[in-house]
Amino acid sequence: MSTSPSIIDTRRDQMFPVLEPFESERLHRFGKVRLYDAGAALAKVGELGIGLILILSGQVEISRRDGLGHSTQIVTYGPGSFMGELAQLSGRPTLIDAYARTPVEALIISPDQLRALLIAEAELGERIMRALILRRVGLLETGAGGPVIVGRVGNGDVLRLEGFLRRNGHPRQRLDPDADPEAKALIERFHVDPGELPIVLCPGGELLRNPSENELARCIGLVGPIDPNRVYDVAIVGAGPAGLATAVYAGSEGLTTLLLDCRAFGGQAGASARIENYLGFPTGITGMALMARAYNQARKFGVETAIPDKVIGLEAASGSGSGRFVLKLATNERVTARSVVIASGARYRQLAVEGLESFEAASVHYWASPLEAKLCAGQEVALVGAGNSAGQAAVYLASQVSKVWLLVRGRGLGSSMSRYLADRIAGLSNVEVLTRAAITGVDGHDGVLEAIRWRRGTGEEERHPIQHLFLFIGADPNTDWLSGSGVALDGKGFVLTGVDAGEDRYSLETSRSGVFAIGDVRSGSVKRVASAVGEGAQVVVTLHRVLAAAGREPATVVSR
Ligand SMILES: Cc1cc2nc3c(=O)[nH]c(=O)nc-3n(C[C@H](O)[C@H](O)[C@H](O)COP(=O)(O)OP(=O)(O)OC[C@H]3O[C@@H](n4cnc5c(N)ncnc54)[C@H](O)[C@@H]3O)c2cc1C
């Protein structure tokens, strides 16, 4: 059982600040006064939020509810307290219940007015934003207000659904059908066949049987329909660090912005256990924490999000010379925008070895950070790759583990790795380089590797008891969706930009005027969080010029 104190105990004052009367007065210009009778509901789990609710008089009882209907009181609000958490920034479904204990007079601040308030009122805005974030963290701790997943630990679909909600910063609970009486009761109540597990009970009462991430997202209100008549200034494909940076700068500079991602915000960086080399975080920060901050910042600036929504095509909007683009989505919906930023990143290449995917979560790594090193401290590990990233990882891991088996497909490291790295590896007694080597099989149980098999040249297959495999065999760009779009790619499928894409191109502009590419998906980019963020900021400057040419006032003047 965890002994760490709840955030409600440690940061109660910041979570539930009480505004002074003069501060409440300042907020009046952002909202409308509404009266509630004693006993009336101000908010209910699963219903669309009406925004931030500031209590002017009376008392309101706030409670969280789990997916099984159990209710726990969190706090009682009086005059000067405000109700709301992150969902209120964009009018998403509410995660708590709120009932008037007495007659209540309240100021209702709608989501768009709330965003205006956060920007216009610097000091008050900071306190309110901090409270909204901490309240979400509190709900994440308990899983309250989120869906309940009924399924067995270690089941692939349970991991998929839990991973999806975790990556999207959404509360959730999981019940084990073998151990939890409430899970058994749910299975009986809904006549669920064991083969249909996992099931998901949404806060609104809907039951989903082993849903896709998209079905689940729609059921809990994470993503809604796209307005087909809306024309955005910019549509950003990909919510990794590059797309998030564009969203923050575009939103803060007043551009109407839609940010799309087919999985979750954060991209590859969101999967990083600890980012150590991002400016300003000397002790490191988890990728998820860094990306969640950026995501909330984008929402504060009014950026609309469509996550998860997969983009499957890009074309010019009908009507010649409209200067607009249409993004086609997997849902058959369409997004129209005056400019498009491609930030769809890359996915690290996987090894084609039968059964390897079942060990991905616990035993196969695409990054060698202190976290992975800790997992395999003192053990033998295998590492596949011959480029500089493989070399750096081998050198680092050699200082933490008992032995690194470095498997190289070619005849040596010379042709693909920098000389200094190859020399350093040659000087390490616990790194053994195996040339012309290929992994032939993996063995293990319950997602944990027990042994790796490989063959050198035409030799016999060898089997080694190894629990951790590191893969550094390059990355493939996420550019399939650009097929037929007229956006030029390099030989490896990365997007060409600037002078490489055509003579008159702005920097970061693709071969199609008004379409830009940033971050890992861009040909020649540096594969780092900081460079993705930098390009995301930089591209917004150019967007203003393009939008000005399309008839929209430029906010900044830029030069080529
Ligand atoms: C495990 C790991 C750890 C890392 N650690 C570090 C580190 O410590 N320091 C560092 O500097 N770098 C690190 N990196 C590299 C860094 O994360 C990347 O360089 C960076 O994330 C690239 O950002 P990006 O926004 O360009 O692309 P990505 O992060 O790849 O994001 C692209 C996004 O686009 C979405 N997408 C793709 N196709 C579509 C589509 N058709 N429709 C909608 N959405 C789509 C994806 O779902 C994804 O969310 C790490 C990478 C990994 C994998």
The ligand as a Gaussian input file, in Angstrom:
#p B3LYP/6-31G(d) Opt

LIG

0 1
 C       11.895000       6.889000     -25.387000
 C       12.441000       8.175000     -25.945000
 C       13.163000       9.011000     -25.115000
 C       13.668000      10.208000     -25.599000
 N       14.379000      11.009000     -24.747000
 C       14.904000      12.167000     -25.203000
 C       15.648000      13.000000     -24.336000
 O       15.884000      12.675000     -23.173000
 N       16.108000      14.176000     -24.840000
 C       15.896000      14.572000     -26.131000
 O       16.297000      15.675000     -26.499000
 N       15.194000      13.777000     -26.980000
 C       14.711000      12.594000     -26.561000
 N       14.027000      11.772000     -27.414000
 C       13.788000      12.237000     -28.795000
 C       12.610000      13.228000     -28.796000
 O       11.567000      12.701000     -28.007000
 C       12.125000      13.522000     -30.191000
 O       13.192000      14.094000     -30.921000
 C       10.932000      14.477000     -30.178000
 O        9.861000      13.926000     -29.460000
 C       10.466000      14.813000     -31.584000
 O        9.340000      15.621000     -31.462000
 P        8.290000      15.792000     -32.644000
 O        7.202000      16.641000     -32.091000
 O        8.974000      16.241000     -33.869000
 O        7.743000      14.337000     -32.976000
 P        7.110000      13.198000     -32.068000
 O        7.536000      13.336000     -30.665000
 O        7.415000      11.942000     -32.789000
 O        5.541000      13.496000     -32.126000
 C        4.809000      13.280000     -33.306000
 C        3.342000      13.116000     -32.972000
 O        2.610000      13.050000     -34.194000
 C        1.561000      12.107000     -34.061000
 N        1.172000      11.624000     -35.391000
 C        1.914000      10.884000     -36.243000
 N        1.209000      10.647000     -37.367000
 C        0.003000      11.249000     -37.220000
 C       -1.166000      11.341000     -38.053000
 N       -1.217000      10.774000     -39.269000
 N       -2.254000      12.007000     -37.563000
 C       -2.212000      12.583000     -36.328000
 N       -1.121000      12.523000     -35.521000
 C       -0.034000      11.872000     -35.963000
 C        2.161000      11.018000     -33.174000
 O        1.133000      10.288000     -32.509000
 C        3.019000      11.828000     -32.215000
 O        2.328000      12.138000     -31.018000
 C       13.479000      10.569000     -26.954000
 C       12.761000       9.723000     -27.794000
 C       12.240000       8.534000     -27.301000
 C       11.459000       7.624000     -28.214000

